[in-house]
Amino acid sequence: MSYCNTDDVKNVLQIDLAETKFDAQLADCITSAGGLVDGFLKPKLLTVPAAVPQLIRDATKYFAAWMFRRFADPVGAEAFWVEANRFLEAYVEAEFQAYVGCV
């Protein structure tokens, strides 16, 4: 399951949405990014619900952007890695917070 789409990643990378020459590569990065998200969530006994939360969508698009950029610009790609982890950590923290009214 994809947690974001190519247009989401193009926006992060500031690629014109009409540009299609990177779409196949971006789609592969999105697939891998989704697997990375799942892999980080699994040890915490979390899964992504059917209605993908915005934090997961954001983490996935930044992980995909990191994968896309890391070969051409490994140092610059690091910023995407950091942002992806911030979104994912926010999701995990929110999932472990006690809900109001719970004992």
N, C-alpha and C positions, 0 to 999 in steps of 0.2 A: 504494500500500500504506500502511495506517495503522500507525504504530509504537506507538500507544497507543489508548485508548478514552475515551469521554465520562466514564465513572466515574473514570478516572485524573485527568482535568482537574478534575472536580468536587471531588475530594479536595484538590487543590492550592488551588483557589479557595474551599474550605470551603463548597461548595454541597451541600445535602442531596441524597443520591443518588436519593431518590424524586421530586425536583423535575425535571420534564421540559420546562418552558417554554423552556429555553435549549439543549436538545439539538441542534437543527438548527444553531444558530449555533456551538455547540461543535464539532460535526462538521466544519463549514467551517474552523474554526480549526485543527483537528487535521490536515486535509488540507493546509492552507497550511504548518503547522509541519513536516510531513513533507517538503514540498518545500524548505523552508528548510534542514532538516538535510541533505538530499541535495545542495543547492546549496553548503553549506559543506564537505561532504566531497569533492565532485567534484574541486576543484583539487588536493586532496591525494591523488588517485587512490584514494580509499576509497569503498566502497559498504556498505550495510547488508546483512548476511547474512540468510538466510531466517528463522533463529531470532534474533529481534531481541534484541540485548544490553540488559541493564538500563540501562546508561548512555545508550543511544540512546532507550529508552523514557522515561527521566527527562527528557532534554533536550527531547524532543518535547512532553511534557505541560507543561513549563514555558514553552516557546515558544508553545504553544496558549493557555496561561493569560495570557501577555503580550498576545497578539493580542486575546483576549476583553476584557481590562481596559483596554487602552491608550486607547480612546476615552472611557471614563467617568472614568478616573483615570490620565493619562499619567505622572505622577510616581510614583505607587504601583506602576504596572505595571513600572517599571524593575527592581524587585527580581526579578521573574520572568525578565526578559531576562538579568540577571546570572547567576542560578542555571542557566538553560538553557545558557549559554555555558560555565559551569564543568563541567557534565556532558559537554558535547560536547568540550571541550578534554581532559578526562580520558580520553575514549574515543580520541581521536586520539593522545594521548601513549601510551596503552597499545598501540595498534596499531603504533606505530613503535618500541617497545621490542624489543630483541633477546630472542628466546625462549631459555630455558635450554637448553643443549646445542647451540645453533646456532653455527656458526663465522662 
